[in-house]
Amino acid sequence: MALIPHRFDPTRFINDKVKHALTFMVLFLLLDLAWPTTNTPLWKTISLFSLWAY
């Protein structure tokens, strides 16, 4: 999405904060599917927050 020119971006009407929130929800879902456990360990949440802080 970052490489698409602005006039061709199909999500240009969606707020940037909403895009980031959706992106991190998808990343969390993929992370949860990659390492399934009965509950969500704290390291999954911390790893996503470290990406956000970077």
N, C-alpha and C positions, 0 to 999 in steps of 0.2 A: 504494500500500500504506500510505502514511503517513496517508491520510485515512480508511481503513477502521476502524470501531470495533473495539476489541480483541476483543470476544466474537464478531465475525463474521470475524475474520482467519483465512483457511484455513491460514496458515503459522505460527500462534501456537505450535506445538509445536517449531518449528525454532529453534535458537540464533541470536541476533542476529548473532554473528560469522560464522556460516555464510551468513546472508542477505546480509551485506555482501560477503563473498567472492564469492558467486554473482552479485551485482549488478555488481561490478567485472569479473568474467569476461565477462559479457554486454556491458558497455560496451567492453571491450577487443576483443571479437569484432566489434562494430559499427564500432569505429574501424578495425580491420584490414580490414574489408570496404569501408569508405568510401574508404580510401587503400591499395589493394593494392600491395605491392612483393614482391620476391623474398625479402627478409628483413625482420625487424622492426626498424625504426630506433629509436634510443634516445628520440626525441622522443615516440613513442607511449606508452612506459612512463612517461616523466617527466610527461606531461600527465595520465595517470590518477593518479599519485602526488600531483600537485598538487591534484587534486579531493579525494583522500582527506585530505590535510593541511588542506584548507580547512575 
